[in-house]
Amino acid sequence: MVVFLRHTGTALPQRLLRLIQRQVTGSCRFLDAKKVSAAKREAWLDRHIIEPGVRVLITNPNAVRTGLNNLVAFTTALWHEHDYSSTTYSQANGRFHRIGQERPVTVLYPYFAGTAQETAFRLIARKVSAAHQVSGLDIQSSLEAAGAGDDATTSLETALAIGEALYRQLTLAA
C-alpha cells in the first residue's frame, strides 16, 4: 500500500510511520523527496522498497507523480491527505496503472461525510472528470462532454453541498 500525504515536511510522516510499523506491519518506509532526488527515485524505490518487499510506502504524491514505472508492485493507494490538484491525483494514481500491472488496483479517499472535506473531495472528483473529458481518456466522460450524458444533477448536488457546508459553518460560528 502507498499512503499519500501532502504535509511531508512536518512530524506527521514519522508519526504515521511509527504507528504503522507498531500496529500493522514492521515493513513500512517513508520516501522523503528532499533526501532522494527525482533522478534517483526509481532506483531508490527498487532498492529500498520493491526488492525487500516493503508492504507500506509513505510519500508525498508529488514525489511519485512522474517518471516512475515501478509502483505497479503496489495495488492499493490511500490518500491520507487529499490534494487539490486534479493533475496530482491523475498522475499519482496513474503510477499504479502502468503497463505491467496485472492485478486490480484500489484507490481509497477517506473523508468525513457531511463535512467540508467531503465537499472538497467531490470538487476534486469533478475536476478530474472534467480533465478526462477534455483529454478524451474516458469514454463515458467524453460522451458527457459531448452532451450525451446527464451530469447536470451532479453539478447541482455539488453546488448545493458547498452552499450547505458554508451555511453550517457560518451558523456554527455565530
N, C-alpha and C positions, 0 to 999 in steps of 0.2 A: 504494500500500500504506500502511496505517496500522499503526504499531508502537506497541503499548501497553506502557507502563512504569508501575509503581507508585511507584518511588522517583525522582520527577522533581525533588525538592529537593536532589539530590546532583550530583556531577560526571558521573554516568552519561549523562544525555541529551546533553550537549555532546560527550562522548567518542564516543558512538554516532553522533551527527550527523556528526562529522568523519570517522569510519570509513566511513559510508555514502556521504558526498559524495566521498571519495577513491577508494574501491574499487568502488562500484556506480554511483552517479549523483550528479551535482552538484545535482540537483533534489530537495533534501531540506530540510524546515523543522521546527522544534520549536514546538509550541503550548504556551506556558507559561501555565497557568491563573492564576498570580499576576500576570501582566502584562496579560492580556486578560480583562476582566470577563465573566461569564456572559451578560449582556445584549448584549454586543458580539461574541461569539464567531462567530455565524453570518456576520455581515458581515466579520469578520476572515478567516474561512476562505474566503469568496468572493473577497475582495480579494487575499489573500496565498498562497492555496493553489489554489483552483479555477480562477480566471481565468488565472493564469500557467502552469497545467498542472504544478504541482509533483507529482512522482511518489511521494514518500515523506513522510508526516507522522508525527512522533513526538509522542506525548502521553500523559497520564495518562487512563485510561478514564473516570474520574470527571469529567474536564473536558468530555467529549462525550456523556455518557450520557443527558442530557435536553435537549429543546428544539432540537435540530439536525436539519434535514432535508436538508442539502446534502452529507452524506458518501456519498450514492449515487454520487458521482463516483468513489469507490474500490470495488474489487471484492475486495480482499484485506486481511485483518487478521491481524497476527502478535502474539500475546501473548508478548512477550519476558519479561515477569514476570507470573506468574499472580496473580490477585486471589482472595480467599477469600470474596467476596460473590456469591451467585447473582444478586442484583439487578443488581450492576455488570456481570456477564457478559451477562445478558439485555439490559439497557438499551444497553450499549455496542455489542454485536453487532447490536442492532436498528436502529442508525443506518444500517447498510448495506442493510437490507431494507425501507426506506421505500417509500412509493408513489412511483413513478417509476423505481425500479431495474429495468432491463431486461436486465441481464447476470447470469450466475451469480456468486455470492459464495462466496469461500473464506475460512474462518477457521482459522488454524493455532495449535495449542497445543503447541509443542515441550517435551519433558521427557526426562530421562534414565530409561530403562527400568530397572525393578527397584530404584528408589530411593524415598525418602520423597516426592520430588517427584511421581512417578507416582501414589503413593497419594493425595496431596493433590489431584491433578488428578481422579482417579476420584471422590473425595468431592464435589468441586465439581460434577462432571458429574451426580452423583446428586441434589445439592441443586437444580440447575437442572431436572432431570427432575421432581423432586417438586413444584417450584413450578409447572411447566407442567401437571402432573396436577391440582393444586388449581385453577389458573386456567382449565383446560379449553382451553388454547391448542393442544394437540397431541392428535390423535385417539388415537394409539397409547397415549400416556401416560394419557389419560382411561380407556381400556379397561383398562389395567393397574391403575389406581386403583380401578376397579370390580370387580377380581378376575378379569378376563377374560384377563390375561396371566400369564406365568410368570416373575416377576422375582426370586424367592427365590434363585436361583442367583447372580445378580449381587450381591445383598446379601451373601450368604455369601462370595463371592470377595473383595469389598471388605473385609469384616471380617477374613478370613484374611490379606489383603495387609497390612493395618495391623499385625496381630499379628506377621507375618513381618518387616516392616520394623523394628518395635520390637525384636524378638529380635536381629536382625542388629546394630542399633546398640548394644544392651546387650552383646552378646558381643564386638564390636569394641572397645568402650570398656574392657572388662575386661582 
